[in-house]
Amino acid sequence: MAFDAWDGEDEAAAGRFVPLYVLVNGRTSPRDSSLDLATQVVALPADRRRLEPEYLDVLNQCGNWISVAEIGAYLHLPLTITKVMVDVLVEQGYLGVGAPAQQNIIDMRLLDSVLAGLERL
C-alpha cells in the first residue's frame, strides 16, 4: 500500500491542522445528558467573532432547526465530536435547543382537513 506524502502546497490534502479532540478540550461526551442525535437546535443571535472556524461551520448549518445528526452528516464530523461541539455552543448561548414542533398549532380547520384526507385513504 503506497502513501502519498504531503508537500505543503495543498492545504485541503493535509486535512485538519487542529485535531478534533483539541476543539472540544478532550471531552468525550456532552455535559447535557439530554442532548442526543435527534435533538433539534437553531442558531441564536450572538457575537461569533471569538469562535473557531469549526464552531462557525456548525452555527452556519443551524439557520433553521436541524438535528445534531444532520449537522454531523453535513460537516462530515464524527457524531461524538458533533454532540460535544453542539453542547459547547448551547452552553455558551450560541444555539437554542428544542424543536420547531413545539409551537402551538392554532388552525383546527387545517387539522380537520388533514384528518379527513387521511380517512379517505
PyRosetta script that sets phi, psi and omega in degrees:
from pyrosetta import init, pose_from_sequence

init()
pose = pose_from_sequence("MAFDAWDGEDEAAAGRFVPLYVLVNGRTSPRDSSLDLATQVVALPADRRRLEPEYLDVLNQCGNWISVAEIGAYLHLPLTITKVMVDVLVEQGYLGVGAPAQQNIIDMRLLDSVLAGLERL")
pose.set_psi(1, 124.9)
pose.set_omega(1, -178.4)
pose.set_phi(2, -97.9)
pose.set_psi(2, 140.3)
pose.set_omega(2, 176.9)
pose.set_phi(3, -115.9)
pose.set_psi(3, 135.0)
pose.set_omega(3, 177.1)
pose.set_phi(4, -85.9)
pose.set_psi(4, 134.7)
pose.set_omega(4, 177.4)
pose.set_phi(5, -84.1)
pose.set_psi(5, 143.8)
pose.set_omega(5, 178.2)
pose.set_phi(6, -83.7)
pose.set_psi(6, 126.8)
pose.set_omega(6, -177.3)
pose.set_phi(7, -94.0)
pose.set_psi(7, 0.6)
pose.set_omega(7, 177.2)
pose.set_phi(8, 89.5)
pose.set_psi(8, -3.5)
pose.set_omega(8, -177.0)
pose.set_phi(9, -82.5)
pose.set_psi(9, -41.9)
pose.set_omega(9, -174.5)
pose.set_phi(10, -109.6)
pose.set_psi(10, 108.4)
pose.set_omega(10, -177.9)
pose.set_phi(11, -66.0)
pose.set_psi(11, -32.4)
pose.set_omega(11, -179.7)
pose.set_phi(12, -62.8)
pose.set_psi(12, -35.3)
pose.set_omega(12, 179.8)
pose.set_phi(13, -70.4)
pose.set_psi(13, -23.2)
pose.set_omega(13, -177.2)
pose.set_phi(14, -79.0)
pose.set_psi(14, -20.6)
pose.set_omega(14, -175.4)
pose.set_phi(15, 82.2)
pose.set_psi(15, -151.8)
pose.set_omega(15, -177.8)
pose.set_phi(16, -81.5)
pose.set_psi(16, 142.5)
pose.set_omega(16, 174.4)
pose.set_phi(17, -85.0)
pose.set_psi(17, -28.3)
pose.set_omega(17, 179.8)
pose.set_phi(18, -109.5)
pose.set_psi(18, 120.6)
pose.set_omega(18, 177.5)
pose.set_phi(19, -60.0)
pose.set_psi(19, 147.1)
pose.set_omega(19, -176.6)
pose.set_phi(20, -60.3)
pose.set_psi(20, -35.4)
pose.set_omega(20, -178.2)
pose.set_phi(21, -65.0)
pose.set_psi(21, -23.0)
pose.set_omega(21, 176.5)
pose.set_phi(22, -70.0)
pose.set_psi(22, -37.6)
pose.set_omega(22, 179.8)
pose.set_phi(23, -61.9)
pose.set_psi(23, -31.2)
pose.set_omega(23, -177.8)
pose.set_phi(24, -106.3)
pose.set_psi(24, 17.7)
pose.set_omega(24, 178.3)
pose.set_phi(25, 54.0)
pose.set_psi(25, 35.9)
pose.set_omega(25, 177.0)
pose.set_phi(26, 77.3)
pose.set_psi(26, 2.3)
pose.set_omega(26, 180.0)
pose.set_phi(27, -67.3)
pose.set_psi(27, 144.1)
pose.set_omega(27, -179.9)
pose.set_phi(28, -113.1)
pose.set_psi(28, -7.0)
pose.set_omega(28, 177.8)
pose.set_phi(29, -152.2)
pose.set_psi(29, 154.1)
pose.set_omega(29, 178.8)
pose.set_phi(30, -70.7)
pose.set_psi(30, 151.0)
pose.set_omega(30, 176.8)
pose.set_phi(31, -71.1)
pose.set_psi(31, -32.3)
pose.set_omega(31, 178.4)
pose.set_phi(32, -82.3)
pose.set_psi(32, 105.8)
pose.set_omega(32, -175.4)
pose.set_phi(33, -69.4)
pose.set_psi(33, -15.7)
pose.set_omega(33, 179.3)
pose.set_phi(34, -82.7)
pose.set_psi(34, -9.2)
pose.set_omega(34, 179.7)
pose.set_phi(35, -76.1)
pose.set_psi(35, 118.2)
pose.set_omega(35, 176.6)
pose.set_phi(36, -131.5)
pose.set_psi(36, -174.4)
pose.set_omega(36, -174.8)
pose.set_phi(37, -68.6)
pose.set_psi(37, -22.5)
pose.set_omega(37, 179.6)
pose.set_phi(38, -90.8)
pose.set_psi(38, -6.8)
pose.set_omega(38, -179.8)
pose.set_phi(39, -59.7)
pose.set_psi(39, 132.7)
pose.set_omega(39, 179.7)
pose.set_phi(40, -94.3)
pose.set_psi(40, 136.0)
pose.set_omega(40, 179.0)
pose.set_phi(41, -132.8)
pose.set_psi(41, 158.8)
pose.set_omega(41, 177.2)
pose.set_phi(42, -144.9)
pose.set_psi(42, 144.9)
pose.set_omega(42, -179.3)
pose.set_phi(43, -70.4)
pose.set_psi(43, 140.3)
pose.set_omega(43, 176.5)
pose.set_phi(44, -106.5)
pose.set_psi(44, 153.5)
pose.set_omega(44, 177.2)
pose.set_phi(45, -66.7)
pose.set_psi(45, 122.3)
pose.set_omega(45, -179.5)
pose.set_phi(46, -161.3)
pose.set_psi(46, 159.4)
pose.set_omega(46, 177.4)
pose.set_phi(47, -75.4)
pose.set_psi(47, 116.6)
pose.set_omega(47, -173.9)
pose.set_phi(48, -100.3)
pose.set_psi(48, 6.5)
pose.set_omega(48, -172.7)
pose.set_phi(49, -64.2)
pose.set_psi(49, -25.8)
pose.set_omega(49, -176.6)
pose.set_phi(50, -87.6)
pose.set_psi(50, -5.9)
pose.set_omega(50, -173.8)
pose.set_phi(51, -82.1)
pose.set_psi(51, 147.9)
pose.set_omega(51, 174.3)
pose.set_phi(52, -69.2)
pose.set_psi(52, 155.8)
pose.set_omega(52, -178.5)
pose.set_phi(53, -56.5)
pose.set_psi(53, -34.7)
pose.set_omega(53, -179.5)
pose.set_phi(54, -66.3)
pose.set_psi(54, -37.7)
pose.set_omega(54, 177.0)
pose.set_phi(55, -71.2)
pose.set_psi(55, -35.4)
pose.set_omega(55, 175.0)
pose.set_phi(56, -62.9)
pose.set_psi(56, -37.9)
pose.set_omega(56, 176.8)
pose.set_phi(57, -60.5)
pose.set_psi(57, -42.0)
pose.set_omega(57, 178.0)
pose.set_phi(58, -62.3)
pose.set_psi(58, -48.3)
pose.set_omega(58, -179.2)
pose.set_phi(59, -61.9)
pose.set_psi(59, -37.1)
pose.set_omega(59, -179.7)
pose.set_phi(60, -65.3)
pose.set_psi(60, -24.1)
pose.set_omega(60, 176.7)
pose.set_phi(61, -79.2)
pose.set_psi(61, -13.5)
pose.set_omega(61, -169.9)
pose.set_phi(62, -104.1)
pose.set_psi(62, 31.1)
pose.set_omega(62, 177.0)
pose.set_phi(63, -63.8)
pose.set_psi(63, -35.3)
pose.set_omega(63, 173.7)
pose.set_phi(64, -119.5)
pose.set_psi(64, 169.0)
pose.set_omega(64, 179.2)
pose.set_phi(65, -56.6)
pose.set_psi(65, 134.3)
pose.set_omega(65, -178.9)
pose.set_phi(66, -150.9)
pose.set_psi(66, 147.0)
pose.set_omega(66, 179.6)
pose.set_phi(67, -83.2)
pose.set_psi(67, 159.6)
pose.set_omega(67, 178.6)
pose.set_phi(68, -61.0)
pose.set_psi(68, -39.7)
pose.set_omega(68, 179.6)
pose.set_phi(69, -62.7)
pose.set_psi(69, -40.4)
pose.set_omega(69, 178.9)
pose.set_phi(70, -64.7)
pose.set_psi(70, -39.3)
pose.set_omega(70, 178.4)
pose.set_phi(71, -59.1)
pose.set_psi(71, -47.7)
pose.set_omega(71, 179.5)
pose.set_phi(72, -61.0)
pose.set_psi(72, -39.6)
pose.set_omega(72, -179.7)
pose.set_phi(73, -67.4)
pose.set_psi(73, -45.6)
pose.set_omega(73, -179.1)
pose.set_phi(74, -64.8)
pose.set_psi(74, -36.2)
pose.set_omega(74, -176.3)
pose.set_phi(75, -95.3)
pose.set_psi(75, -0.6)
pose.set_omega(75, 179.8)
pose.set_phi(76, 57.0)
pose.set_psi(76, 46.0)
pose.set_omega(76, 178.7)
pose.set_phi(77, -109.8)
pose.set_psi(77, 149.1)
pose.set_omega(77, 172.5)
pose.set_phi(78, -60.2)
pose.set_psi(78, 142.9)
pose.set_omega(78, -174.8)
pose.set_phi(79, -64.5)
pose.set_psi(79, -34.1)
pose.set_omega(79, 178.0)
pose.set_phi(80, -63.1)
pose.set_psi(80, -44.8)
pose.set_omega(80, 178.7)
pose.set_phi(81, -65.0)
pose.set_psi(81, -40.8)
pose.set_omega(81, 179.6)
pose.set_phi(82, -60.6)
pose.set_psi(82, -45.0)
pose.set_omega(82, 179.4)
pose.set_phi(83, -60.5)
pose.set_psi(83, -43.4)
pose.set_omega(83, -179.2)
pose.set_phi(84, -67.5)
pose.set_psi(84, -41.9)
pose.set_omega(84, 179.3)
pose.set_phi(85, -63.3)
pose.set_psi(85, -41.8)
pose.set_omega(85, 177.1)
pose.set_phi(86, -63.3)
pose.set_psi(86, -42.1)
pose.set_omega(86, 178.9)
pose.set_phi(87, -59.9)
pose.set_psi(87, -43.0)
pose.set_omega(87, 178.1)
pose.set_phi(88, -61.5)
pose.set_psi(88, -44.0)
pose.set_omega(88, -179.3)
pose.set_phi(89, -67.5)
pose.set_psi(89, -33.5)
pose.set_omega(89, 176.1)
pose.set_phi(90, -67.6)
pose.set_psi(90, -45.5)
pose.set_omega(90, 179.4)
pose.set_phi(91, -58.4)
pose.set_psi(91, -37.0)
pose.set_omega(91, -176.8)
pose.set_phi(92, -88.3)
pose.set_psi(92, 1.0)
pose.set_omega(92, 175.0)
pose.set_phi(93, 83.8)
pose.set_psi(93, 17.3)
pose.set_omega(93, 178.4)
pose.set_phi(94, -89.1)
pose.set_psi(94, -24.6)
pose.set_omega(94, -178.8)
pose.set_phi(95, -125.1)
pose.set_psi(95, 143.3)
pose.set_omega(95, 172.0)
pose.set_phi(96, -102.4)
pose.set_psi(96, 145.2)
pose.set_omega(96, -178.8)
pose.set_phi(97, -109.5)
pose.set_psi(97, 141.3)
pose.set_omega(97, 177.9)
pose.set_phi(98, 161.3)
pose.set_psi(98, -142.6)
pose.set_omega(98, 177.7)
pose.set_phi(99, -157.4)
pose.set_psi(99, 146.4)
pose.set_omega(99, 177.9)
pose.set_phi(100, -64.3)
pose.set_psi(100, -22.8)
pose.set_omega(100, -179.2)
pose.set_phi(101, -75.6)
pose.set_psi(101, -2.7)
pose.set_omega(101, 178.8)
pose.set_phi(102, -73.3)
pose.set_psi(102, -13.7)
pose.set_omega(102, 178.1)
pose.set_phi(103, -73.5)
pose.set_psi(103, 141.0)
pose.set_omega(103, -179.5)
pose.set_phi(104, -73.6)
pose.set_psi(104, 137.1)
pose.set_omega(104, 174.7)
pose.set_phi(105, -92.9)
pose.set_psi(105, 118.5)
pose.set_omega(105, -174.7)
pose.set_phi(106, -96.4)
pose.set_psi(106, -28.2)
pose.set_omega(106, -173.8)
pose.set_phi(107, -79.3)
pose.set_psi(107, 92.1)
pose.set_omega(107, 179.7)
pose.set_phi(108, -67.7)
pose.set_psi(108, -27.0)
pose.set_omega(108, 178.1)
pose.set_phi(109, -62.8)
pose.set_psi(109, -38.9)
pose.set_omega(109, 177.9)
pose.set_phi(110, -62.8)
pose.set_psi(110, -44.3)
pose.set_omega(110, 178.5)
pose.set_phi(111, -64.5)
pose.set_psi(111, -39.8)
pose.set_omega(111, 178.0)
pose.set_phi(112, -64.0)
pose.set_psi(112, -40.7)
pose.set_omega(112, -179.7)
pose.set_phi(113, -69.5)
pose.set_psi(113, -35.3)
pose.set_omega(113, 175.8)
pose.set_phi(114, -65.4)
pose.set_psi(114, -43.5)
pose.set_omega(114, 179.4)
pose.set_phi(115, -62.7)
pose.set_psi(115, -44.1)
pose.set_omega(115, 179.5)
pose.set_phi(116, -62.6)
pose.set_psi(116, -40.5)
pose.set_omega(116, 177.9)
pose.set_phi(117, -63.8)
pose.set_psi(117, -39.8)
pose.set_omega(117, 178.1)
pose.set_phi(118, -67.0)
pose.set_psi(118, -36.8)
pose.set_omega(118, 179.0)
pose.set_phi(119, -68.0)
pose.set_psi(119, -27.5)
pose.set_omega(119, 179.0)
pose.set_phi(120, -74.1)
pose.set_psi(120, -18.4)
pose.set_omega(120, -179.6)
pose.set_phi(121, -67.9)
pose.dump_pdb("model.pdb")
